[in-house]
Amino acid sequence: MVMPGTGKLVQLIPTEEQIVDGEPQIPTRPSSPLIEIEEAEKRTVPPPAAPRAPLPTPAVAQEQSTQLELYGLPVMVWNRWTGTDQEWRVLVRWDIPTGFYGDLHEISIQSDNDEKTRWRIVMGNVDQDIPTDRQLTTPVTMPWRRTVLPGGSSVWVEVRTTDGTAINVDGMITGSVR
């Protein structure tokens, strides 16, 4: 028997989870005062490919090669050493790659305790016989103009303390490889 409707049809919203025909019906979340904002589409068009820079002309490539051969690539090596060793320790070292030449430009050294610091410079694998019994009183920058070293050789600065006093020493070597 069918009974006639007596009012409006109303959708009943469950307030707790119910199972209807084996399918769980989850209660709705309470209404929020926040406005729901639609999420933007996540798929976007990829940006256009950037054009590749044109290759240099043969004349420009030759000029760049000549400049590299004449002036080389700049090199700067620096380091700080802190210690109390009375044996020689390498402060900073530059190894010239085999097959190239190294143009040594400058060696700079500085200590926080000049009275207790001693230096030794080795260039092209040969000790430069700088007197090691003397102290420096200021930071020193030594230019080495037109000093060309063969590939496979090295330049380094060694340092030590005279009596085990702690010292902080900075060293820097600049040059170019061609």
Backbone as JSON Lines, residues from 0, in Angstrom:
{"i":0,"aa":"M","n":[0.82,-1.15,0.0],"ca":[0.0,0.0,0.0],"c":[0.88,1.23,0.0]}
{"i":1,"aa":"V","n":[0.58,2.2,-0.78],"ca":[1.32,3.44,-0.93],"c":[0.55,4.53,-0.24]}
{"i":2,"aa":"M","n":[1.32,5.27,0.54],"ca":[0.66,6.37,1.25],"c":[1.0,7.67,0.53]}
{"i":3,"aa":"P","n":[0.12,8.53,0.4],"ca":[0.4,9.8,-0.24],"c":[1.31,10.65,0.64]}
{"i":4,"aa":"G","n":[2.19,11.44,-0.01],"ca":[3.09,12.31,0.71],"c":[2.35,13.4,1.43]}
{"i":5,"aa":"T","n":[2.84,13.73,2.6],"ca":[2.14,14.75,3.37],"c":[2.91,16.06,3.44]}
{"i":6,"aa":"G","n":[4.11,16.13,2.81],"ca":[4.9,17.35,2.9],"c":[6.02,17.34,1.86]}
{"i":7,"aa":"K","n":[7.05,18.1,2.13],"ca":[8.17,18.16,1.21],"c":[9.11,16.99,1.45]}
{"i":8,"aa":"L","n":[9.83,16.63,0.39],"ca":[10.85,15.62,0.52],"c":[12.09,16.28,1.14]}
{"i":9,"aa":"V","n":[12.66,15.65,2.11],"ca":[13.81,16.2,2.8],"c":[14.91,15.13,2.79]}
{"i":10,"aa":"Q","n":[16.1,15.54,2.41],"ca":[17.24,14.63,2.44],"c":[17.73,14.57,3.87]}
{"i":11,"aa":"L","n":[17.8,13.4,4.42],"ca":[18.29,13.24,5.77],"c":[19.82,13.08,5.71]}
{"i":12,"aa":"I","n":[20.49,13.86,6.52],"ca":[21.96,13.83,6.55],"c":[22.35,13.06,7.8]}
{"i":13,"aa":"P","n":[23.12,11.99,7.64],"ca":[23.49,11.21,8.82],"c":[24.45,11.99,9.72]}
{"i":14,"aa":"T","n":[24.28,11.85,11.02],"ca":[25.18,12.51,11.97],"c":[26.22,11.54,12.5]}
{"i":15,"aa":"E","n":[26.09,10.3,12.18],"ca":[27.09,9.3,12.52],"c":[27.16,8.31,11.38]}
{"i":16,"aa":"E","n":[28.28,7.57,11.33],"ca":[28.49,6.65,10.21],"c":[27.42,5.56,10.2]}
{"i":17,"aa":"Q","n":[26.86,5.35,9.03],"ca":[25.86,4.3,8.86],"c":[26.28,3.44,7.68]}
{"i":18,"aa":"I","n":[25.79,2.23,7.65],"ca":[26.09,1.36,6.53],"c":[24.77,1.05,5.84]}
{"i":19,"aa":"V","n":[24.72,1.4,4.53],"ca":[23.54,1.17,3.73],"c":[23.97,0.3,2.56]}
{"i":20,"aa":"D","n":[23.33,-0.84,2.39],"ca":[23.64,-1.79,1.33],"c":[25.14,-2.13,1.3]}
{"i":21,"aa":"G","n":[25.78,-2.29,2.46],"ca":[27.18,-2.67,2.53],"c":[28.15,-1.52,2.26]}
{"i":22,"aa":"E","n":[27.63,-0.31,2.03],"ca":[28.48,0.85,1.73],"c":[28.41,1.83,2.89]}
{"i":23,"aa":"P","n":[29.6,2.22,3.45],"ca":[29.55,3.14,4.59],"c":[29.11,4.53,4.15]}
{"i":24,"aa":"Q","n":[28.28,5.13,4.94],"ca":[27.83,6.5,4.71],"c":[28.45,7.35,5.82]}
{"i":25,"aa":"I","n":[29.39,8.2,5.43],"ca":[30.15,8.99,6.4],"c":[29.37,10.26,6.69]}
{"i":26,"aa":"P","n":[29.32,10.63,7.96],"ca":[28.6,11.87,8.27],"c":[29.3,13.07,7.65]}
{"i":27,"aa":"T","n":[28.55,14.08,7.34],"ca":[29.12,15.28,6.74],"c":[29.9,16.05,7.8]}
{"i":28,"aa":"R","n":[30.81,16.85,7.34],"ca":[31.55,17.67,8.29],"c":[30.68,18.87,8.65]}
{"i":29,"aa":"P","n":[30.93,19.4,9.81],"ca":[30.12,20.56,10.2],"c":[30.41,21.73,9.27]}
{"i":30,"aa":"S","n":[29.45,22.58,9.1],"ca":[29.64,23.71,8.2],"c":[30.72,24.63,8.76]}
{"i":31,"aa":"S","n":[31.5,25.23,7.86],"ca":[32.61,26.07,8.26],"c":[32.31,27.51,7.89]}
{"i":32,"aa":"P","n":[32.8,28.45,8.71],"ca":[32.58,29.85,8.36],"c":[33.51,30.29,7.22]}
{"i":33,"aa":"L","n":[34.52,29.45,6.89],"ca":[35.43,29.81,5.82],"c":[34.79,29.54,4.47]}
{"i":34,"aa":"I","n":[35.17,30.35,3.52],"ca":[34.67,30.2,2.16],"c":[35.52,29.14,1.48]}
{"i":35,"aa":"E","n":[34.92,28.21,0.84],"ca":[35.68,27.2,0.12],"c":[36.18,27.79,-1.18]}
{"i":36,"aa":"I","n":[37.49,27.68,-1.4],"ca":[38.11,28.21,-2.6],"c":[38.48,27.04,-3.48]}
{"i":37,"aa":"E","n":[38.13,27.19,-4.71],"ca":[38.41,26.12,-5.65],"c":[39.92,26.06,-5.92]}
{"i":38,"aa":"E","n":[40.49,24.86,-5.89],"ca":[41.92,24.69,-6.1],"c":[42.24,24.87,-7.58]}
{"i":39,"aa":"A","n":[43.33,25.55,-7.83],"ca":[43.73,25.82,-9.21],"c":[44.18,24.53,-9.89]}
{"i":40,"aa":"E","n":[44.06,24.53,-11.19],"ca":[44.49,23.38,-11.98],"c":[45.99,23.2,-11.81]}
{"i":41,"aa":"K","n":[46.41,21.98,-11.48],"ca":[47.83,21.74,-11.23],"c":[48.61,21.49,-12.51]}
{"i":42,"aa":"R","n":[47.96,21.13,-13.52],"ca":[48.67,20.91,-14.78],"c":[48.8,22.25,-15.51]}
{"i":43,"aa":"T","n":[50.01,22.6,-15.82],"ca":[50.24,23.85,-16.54],"c":[51.04,23.56,-17.8]}
{"i":44,"aa":"V","n":[51.02,24.52,-18.65],"ca":[51.77,24.38,-19.89],"c":[53.24,24.65,-19.58]}
{"i":45,"aa":"P","n":[54.16,23.79,-20.02],"ca":[55.57,24.04,-19.73],"c":[56.04,25.32,-20.42]}
{"i":46,"aa":"P","n":[57.03,25.99,-19.81],"ca":[57.52,27.22,-20.43],"c":[58.2,26.89,-21.76]}
{"i":47,"aa":"P","n":[58.22,27.83,-22.64],"ca":[58.87,27.57,-23.93],"c":[60.37,27.36,-23.74]}
{"i":48,"aa":"A","n":[60.93,26.55,-24.57],"ca":[62.37,26.27,-24.49],"c":[63.15,27.54,-24.82]}
{"i":49,"aa":"A","n":[64.18,27.79,-24.0],"ca":[65.0,28.97,-24.23],"c":[65.89,28.7,-25.44]}
{"i":50,"aa":"P","n":[66.05,29.68,-26.28],"ca":[66.91,29.45,-27.44],"c":[68.36,29.27,-27.01]}
{"i":51,"aa":"R","n":[69.05,28.39,-27.65],"ca":[70.45,28.12,-27.35],"c":[71.31,29.24,-27.93]}
{"i":52,"aa":"A","n":[72.32,29.62,-27.16],"ca":[73.22,30.67,-27.63],"c":[73.96,30.17,-28.87]}
{"i":53,"aa":"P","n":[74.14,31.02,-29.84],"ca":[74.84,30.58,-31.05],"c":[76.31,30.3,-30.77]}
{"i":54,"aa":"L","n":[76.88,29.37,-31.49],"ca":[78.29,29.08,-31.35],"c":[79.11,30.27,-31.86]}
{"i":55,"aa":"P","n":[80.27,30.5,-31.25],"ca":[81.08,31.62,-31.73],"c":[81.6,31.33,-33.14]}
{"i":56,"aa":"T","n":[81.84,32.39,-33.86],"ca":[82.39,32.23,-35.21],"c":[83.82,31.71,-35.09]}
{"i":57,"aa":"P","n":[84.35,31.11,-36.13],"ca":[85.73,30.63,-36.05],"c":[86.74,31.71,-35.67]}
{"i":58,"aa":"A","n":[86.52,32.94,-36.12],"ca":[87.45,34.03,-35.78],"c":[87.39,34.33,-34.28]}
{"i":59,"aa":"V","n":[86.19,34.36,-33.71],"ca":[86.04,34.63,-32.28],"c":[86.63,33.48,-31.47]}
{"i":60,"aa":"A","n":[86.38,32.24,-31.88],"ca":[86.94,31.08,-31.19],"c":[88.46,31.11,-31.21]}
{"i":61,"aa":"Q","n":[89.04,31.51,-32.32],"ca":[90.5,31.61,-32.42],"c":[91.04,32.69,-31.49]}
{"i":62,"aa":"E","n":[90.34,33.82,-31.41],"ca":[90.78,34.91,-30.53],"c":[90.72,34.48,-29.07]}
{"i":63,"aa":"Q","n":[89.63,33.78,-28.68],"ca":[89.52,33.3,-27.3],"c":[90.61,32.29,-26.99]}
{"i":64,"aa":"S","n":[90.91,31.42,-27.92],"ca":[91.96,30.43,-27.74],"c":[93.33,31.11,-27.57]}
{"i":65,"aa":"T","n":[93.58,32.15,-28.37],"ca":[94.83,32.88,-28.28],"c":[94.95,33.59,-26.94]}
{"i":66,"aa":"Q","n":[93.86,34.23,-26.47],"ca":[93.89,34.91,-25.18],"c":[94.14,33.92,-24.05]}
{"i":67,"aa":"L","n":[93.51,32.75,-24.13],"ca":[93.72,31.72,-23.12],"c":[95.17,31.26,-23.1]}
{"i":68,"aa":"E","n":[95.75,31.13,-24.29],"ca":[97.14,30.7,-24.4],"c":[98.1,31.77,-23.88]}
{"i":69,"aa":"L","n":[97.79,33.04,-24.13],"ca":[98.66,34.13,-23.7],"c":[98.51,34.44,-22.22]}
{"i":70,"aa":"Y","n":[97.28,34.55,-21.74],"ca":[97.02,35.03,-20.38],"c":[96.65,33.91,-19.41]}
{"i":71,"aa":"G","n":[96.08,32.82,-19.89],"ca":[95.74,31.69,-19.04],"c":[94.49,31.89,-18.21]}
{"i":72,"aa":"L","n":[94.17,30.84,-17.43],"ca":[93.03,30.88,-16.52],"c":[93.54,31.28,-15.13]}
{"i":73,"aa":"P","n":[92.86,32.21,-14.47],"ca":[93.35,32.66,-13.16],"c":[93.24,31.56,-12.11]}
{"i":74,"aa":"V","n":[94.19,31.57,-11.19],"ca":[94.23,30.62,-10.08],"c":[94.46,31.4,-8.8]}
{"i":75,"aa":"M","n":[93.68,31.07,-7.76],"ca":[93.9,31.65,-6.44],"c":[93.69,30.53,-5.41]}
{"i":76,"aa":"V","n":[94.72,30.27,-4.61],"ca":[94.66,29.24,-3.59],"c":[94.97,29.89,-2.26]}
{"i":77,"aa":"W","n":[94.14,29.68,-1.24],"ca":[94.41,30.25,0.07],"c":[94.04,29.26,1.15]}
{"i":78,"aa":"N","n":[94.61,29.48,2.33],"ca":[94.35,28.59,3.44],"c":[94.72,29.29,4.74]}
{"i":79,"aa":"R","n":[94.16,28.8,5.83],"ca":[94.51,29.25,7.17],"c":[94.97,28.03,7.94]}
{"i":80,"aa":"W","n":[96.05,28.19,8.69],"ca":[96.55,27.1,9.52],"c":[96.67,27.61,10.95]}
{"i":81,"aa":"T","n":[96.2,26.79,11.89],"ca":[96.3,27.1,13.3],"c":[96.97,25.93,13.97]}
{"i":82,"aa":"G","n":[98.01,26.18,14.75],"ca":[98.66,25.07,15.42],"c":[99.81,25.5,16.29]}
{"i":83,"aa":"T","n":[100.45,24.46,16.89],"ca":[101.59,24.68,17.78],"c":[102.79,23.85,17.35]}
{"i":84,"aa":"D","n":[102.76,23.33,16.11],"ca":[103.81,22.43,15.63],"c":[105.13,23.17,15.42]}
{"i":85,"aa":"Q","n":[106.21,22.54,15.85],"ca":[107.54,23.08,15.61],"c":[108.17,22.43,14.38]}
{"i":86,"aa":"E","n":[107.47,21.49,13.77],"ca":[107.88,20.9,12.5],"c":[107.22,21.69,11.38]}
{"i":87,"aa":"W","n":[107.82,21.67,10.19],"ca":[107.25,22.42,9.05],"c":[105.92,21.8,8.64]}
{"i":88,"aa":"R","n":[104.9,22.64,8.44],"ca":[103.58,22.24,7.99],"c":[103.22,23.05,6.75]}
{"i":89,"aa":"V","n":[102.59,22.4,5.76],"ca":[102.2,23.1,4.53],"c":[101.02,24.01,4.85]}
{"i":90,"aa":"L","n":[101.2,25.29,4.58],"ca":[100.14,26.27,4.78],"c":[99.25,26.34,3.55]}
{"i":91,"aa":"V","n":[99.84,26.53,2.38],"ca":[99.09,26.65,1.13],"c":[99.93,26.05,0.01]}
{"i":92,"aa":"R","n":[99.25,25.4,-0.96],"ca":[99.97,24.7,-2.03],"c":[99.21,24.83,-3.34]}
{"i":93,"aa":"W","n":[99.97,25.04,-4.44],"ca":[99.4,25.09,-5.79],"c":[100.17,24.11,-6.65]}
{"i":94,"aa":"D","n":[99.46,23.13,-7.2],"ca":[100.05,22.14,-8.11],"c":[99.69,22.52,-9.54]}
{"i":95,"aa":"I","n":[100.69,22.7,-10.39],"ca":[100.45,23.04,-11.8],"c":[100.17,21.74,-12.55]}
{"i":96,"aa":"P","n":[99.04,21.68,-13.27],"ca":[98.7,20.44,-13.98],"c":[99.74,20.1,-15.05]}
{"i":97,"aa":"T","n":[99.97,18.81,-15.23],"ca":[100.9,18.35,-16.27],"c":[100.36,18.73,-17.64]}
{"i":98,"aa":"G","n":[101.22,19.19,-18.52],"ca":[100.82,19.59,-19.86],"c":[100.5,21.07,-19.97]}
{"i":99,"aa":"F","n":[100.59,21.81,-18.88],"ca":[100.33,23.24,-18.87],"c":[101.52,23.96,-18.26]}
{"i":100,"aa":"Y","n":[101.48,25.28,-18.31],"ca":[102.48,26.11,-17.64],"c":[101.76,26.92,-16.58]}
{"i":101,"aa":"G","n":[102.46,27.2,-15.47],"ca":[101.9,28.03,-14.41],"c":[102.63,29.34,-14.31]}
{"i":102,"aa":"D","n":[101.92,30.44,-14.41],"ca":[102.5,31.77,-14.23],"c":[102.24,32.19,-12.79]}
{"i":103,"aa":"L","n":[103.27,32.25,-11.97],"ca":[103.12,32.66,-10.58],"c":[103.07,34.17,-10.52]}
{"i":104,"aa":"H","n":[102.04,34.71,-9.88],"ca":[101.88,36.16,-9.79],"c":[102.31,36.68,-8.43]}
{"i":105,"aa":"E","n":[101.83,36.01,-7.34],"ca":[102.04,36.6,-6.03],"c":[101.88,35.55,-4.93]}
{"i":106,"aa":"I","n":[102.64,35.72,-3.85],"ca":[102.48,34.93,-2.63],"c":[102.29,35.91,-1.49]}
{"i":107,"aa":"S","n":[101.23,35.72,-0.71],"ca":[100.95,36.59,0.43],"c":[100.87,35.75,1.69]}
{"i":108,"aa":"I","n":[101.48,36.25,2.78],"ca":[101.48,35.53,4.04],"c":[101.24,36.5,5.19]}
{"i":109,"aa":"Q","n":[100.6,36.0,6.26],"ca":[100.29,36.83,7.42],"c":[100.14,35.93,8.63]}
{"i":110,"aa":"S","n":[100.64,36.37,9.79],"ca":[100.51,35.62,11.04],"c":[99.99,36.54,12.13]}
{"i":111,"aa":"D","n":[99.32,35.95,13.11],"ca":[98.86,36.75,14.24],"c":[99.94,36.9,15.32]}
{"i":112,"aa":"N","n":[101.05,36.15,15.17],"ca":[102.15,36.25,16.12],"c":[103.46,36.14,15.33]}
{"i":113,"aa":"D","n":[103.88,37.26,14.75],"ca":[105.06,37.28,13.88],"c":[106.33,36.83,14.6]}
{"i":114,"aa":"E","n":[106.43,37.14,15.87],"ca":[107.63,36.83,16.64],"c":[107.87,35.31,16.72]}
{"i":115,"aa":"K","n":[106.8,34.52,16.74],"ca":[106.92,33.08,16.92],"c":[106.72,32.29,15.62]}
{"i":116,"aa":"T","n":[106.52,32.96,14.49],"ca":[106.22,32.29,13.22],"c":[107.44,32.3,12.3]}
{"i":117,"aa":"R","n":[107.69,31.18,11.65],"ca":[108.75,31.09,10.66],"c":[108.16,30.53,9.37]}
{"i":118,"aa":"W","n":[108.7,30.99,8.23],"ca":[108.17,30.67,6.91],"c":[109.23,29.95,6.07]}
{"i":119,"aa":"R","n":[108.75,29.16,5.11],"ca":[109.63,28.56,4.11],"c":[108.83,28.48,2.81]}
{"i":120,"aa":"I","n":[109.44,28.88,1.68],"ca":[108.76,28.87,0.38],"c":[109.48,27.88,-0.52]}
{"i":121,"aa":"V","n":[108.69,27.01,-1.16],"ca":[109.21,26.05,-2.12],"c":[108.54,26.35,-3.46]}
{"i":122,"aa":"M","n":[109.34,26.58,-4.49],"ca":[108.81,26.97,-5.78],"c":[109.39,26.06,-6.85]}
{"i":123,"aa":"G","n":[108.53,25.45,-7.66],"ca":[109.0,24.53,-8.68],"c":[109.72,23.35,-8.05]}
{"i":124,"aa":"N","n":[109.23,22.95,-6.87],"ca":[109.79,21.83,-6.1],"c":[111.21,22.11,-5.6]}
{"i":125,"aa":"V","n":[111.63,23.39,-5.55],"ca":[112.96,23.76,-5.07],"c":[112.79,24.75,-3.91]}
{"i":126,"aa":"D","n":[113.39,24.45,-2.77],"ca":[113.35,25.35,-1.62],"c":[114.05,26.66,-2.0]}
{"i":127,"aa":"Q","n":[113.43,27.78,-1.7],"ca":[113.97,29.08,-2.09],"c":[114.98,29.63,-1.1]}
{"i":128,"aa":"D","n":[115.33,28.87,-0.09],"ca":[116.36,29.25,0.89],"c":[116.14,30.63,1.49]}
{"i":129,"aa":"I","n":[114.89,30.92,1.83],"ca":[114.59,32.15,2.55],"c":[115.08,31.94,3.98]}
{"i":130,"aa":"P","n":[115.8,32.88,4.56],"ca":[116.31,32.68,5.92],"c":[115.15,32.39,6.88]}
{"i":131,"aa":"T","n":[115.24,31.25,7.57],"ca":[114.15,30.85,8.46],"c":[114.42,31.25,9.91]}
{"i":132,"aa":"D","n":[115.51,31.94,10.16],"ca":[115.81,32.36,11.53],"c":[115.4,33.8,11.79]}
{"i":133,"aa":"R","n":[114.7,34.4,10.85],"ca":[114.29,35.8,10.98],"c":[112.78,35.89,11.07]}
{"i":134,"aa":"Q","n":[112.3,36.93,11.72],"ca":[110.86,37.12,11.84],"c":[110.39,38.25,10.95]}
{"i":135,"aa":"L","n":[109.15,38.15,10.51],"ca":[108.5,39.23,9.77],"c":[107.72,40.06,10.77]}
{"i":136,"aa":"T","n":[107.52,41.33,10.48],"ca":[106.78,42.18,11.41],"c":[105.45,42.65,10.86]}
{"i":137,"aa":"T","n":[105.17,42.35,9.62],"ca":[103.91,42.76,9.01],"c":[103.48,41.68,8.02]}
{"i":138,"aa":"P","n":[102.23,41.72,7.59],"ca":[101.85,40.83,6.49],"c":[102.71,41.13,5.27]}
{"i":139,"aa":"V","n":[103.06,40.1,4.51],"ca":[103.97,40.27,3.39],"c":[103.3,39.8,2.11]}
{"i":140,"aa":"T","n":[103.43,40.6,1.06],"ca":[102.98,40.21,-0.26],"c":[104.2,40.25,-1.17]}
{"i":141,"aa":"M","n":[104.5,39.1,-1.77],"ca":[105.7,39.0,-2.61],"c":[105.28,38.8,-4.06]}
{"i":142,"aa":"P","n":[105.45,39.81,-4.91],"ca":[105.15,39.61,-6.34],"c":[106.25,38.81,-7.01]}
{"i":143,"aa":"W","n":[105.87,37.89,-7.87],"ca":[106.81,37.06,-8.63],"c":[106.48,37.27,-10.1]}
{"i":144,"aa":"R","n":[106.86,38.39,-10.65],"ca":[106.58,38.72,-12.05],"c":[107.39,37.83,-12.98]}
{"i":145,"aa":"R","n":[106.76,37.44,-14.07],"ca":[107.42,36.65,-15.12],"c":[108.03,35.34,-14.61]}
{"i":146,"aa":"T","n":[107.42,34.77,-13.59],"ca":[107.87,33.48,-13.08],"c":[107.0,32.39,-13.69]}
{"i":147,"aa":"V","n":[107.57,31.62,-14.59],"ca":[106.84,30.57,-15.29],"c":[107.32,29.23,-14.77]}
{"i":148,"aa":"L","n":[106.38,28.39,-14.35],"ca":[106.71,27.08,-13.79],"c":[106.18,25.98,-14.71]}
{"i":149,"aa":"P","n":[106.92,24.9,-14.88],"ca":[106.47,23.82,-15.77],"c":[105.35,23.01,-15.13]}
{"i":150,"aa":"G","n":[104.56,22.36,-15.99],"ca":[103.5,21.49,-15.51],"c":[104.09,20.34,-14.71]}
{"i":151,"aa":"G","n":[103.36,19.89,-13.71],"ca":[103.83,18.82,-12.86],"c":[104.64,19.31,-11.67]}
{"i":152,"aa":"S","n":[104.96,20.6,-11.61],"ca":[105.68,21.14,-10.46],"c":[104.68,21.81,-9.51]}
{"i":153,"aa":"S","n":[105.18,22.26,-8.37],"ca":[104.31,22.84,-7.35],"c":[104.95,24.06,-6.72]}
{"i":154,"aa":"V","n":[104.1,24.87,-6.1],"ca":[104.54,26.0,-5.29],"c":[103.84,25.83,-3.95]}
{"i":155,"aa":"W","n":[104.58,25.93,-2.85],"ca":[103.91,25.86,-1.56],"c":[104.67,26.67,-0.53]}
{"i":156,"aa":"V","n":[103.93,27.03,0.52],"ca":[104.48,27.78,1.65],"c":[104.33,26.89,2.87]}
{"i":157,"aa":"E","n":[105.44,26.73,3.61],"ca":[105.42,25.96,4.85],"c":[105.59,26.92,6.02]}
{"i":158,"aa":"V","n":[105.08,26.52,7.15],"ca":[105.1,27.38,8.34],"c":[105.34,26.51,9.57]}
{"i":159,"aa":"R","n":[105.91,27.13,10.6],"ca":[106.08,26.45,11.89],"c":[106.17,27.5,12.98]}
{"i":160,"aa":"T","n":[106.0,27.06,14.2],"ca":[106.17,27.95,15.34],"c":[107.56,27.69,15.95]}
{"i":161,"aa":"T","n":[108.15,28.69,16.53],"ca":[109.52,28.55,17.04],"c":[109.59,27.76,18.34]}
{"i":162,"aa":"D","n":[108.57,27.88,19.19],"ca":[108.66,27.26,20.52],"c":[107.39,26.56,20.98]}
{"i":163,"aa":"G","n":[106.47,26.26,20.07],"ca":[105.23,25.57,20.45],"c":[104.1,26.52,20.81]}
{"i":164,"aa":"T","n":[104.3,27.81,20.64],"ca":[103.24,28.79,20.88],"c":[102.18,28.64,19.79]}
{"i":165,"aa":"A","n":[100.9,28.76,20.17],"ca":[99.82,28.67,19.19],"c":[99.86,29.88,18.26]}
{"i":166,"aa":"I","n":[99.76,29.61,16.94],"ca":[99.75,30.68,15.94],"c":[98.63,30.45,14.95]}
{"i":167,"aa":"N","n":[98.11,31.54,14.4],"ca":[97.14,31.52,13.31],"c":[97.81,32.16,12.11]}
{"i":168,"aa":"V","n":[97.88,31.41,11.0],"ca":[98.62,31.89,9.84],"c":[97.73,31.8,8.61]}
{"i":169,"aa":"D","n":[97.76,32.83,7.77],"ca":[97.03,32.85,6.51],"c":[98.03,32.93,5.37]}
{"i":170,"aa":"G","n":[97.72,32.24,4.27],"ca":[98.58,32.3,3.09],"c":[97.76,32.26,1.82]}
{"i":171,"aa":"M","n":[98.26,32.91,0.76],"ca":[97.55,32.94,-0.5],"c":[98.57,32.93,-1.65]}
{"i":172,"aa":"I","n":[98.24,32.14,-2.68],"ca":[99.05,32.1,-3.9],"c":[98.13,32.45,-5.06]}
{"i":173,"aa":"T","n":[98.55,33.39,-5.91],"ca":[97.79,33.72,-7.11],"c":[98.66,33.49,-8.33]}
{"i":174,"aa":"G","n":[98.01,33.13,-9.42],"ca":[98.72,32.87,-10.66],"c":[97.74,32.6,-11.78]}
{"i":175,"aa":"S","n":[98.23,31.98,-12.84],"ca":[97.36,31.58,-13.95],"c":[97.96,30.34,-14.59]}
{"i":176,"aa":"V","n":[97.07,29.53,-15.17],"ca":[97.46,28.3,-15.85],"c":[97.2,28.49,-17.32]}
{"i":177,"aa":"R","n":[98.21,28.18,-18.16],"ca":[97.99,28.27,-19.6],"c":[98.65,27.1,-20.29]}
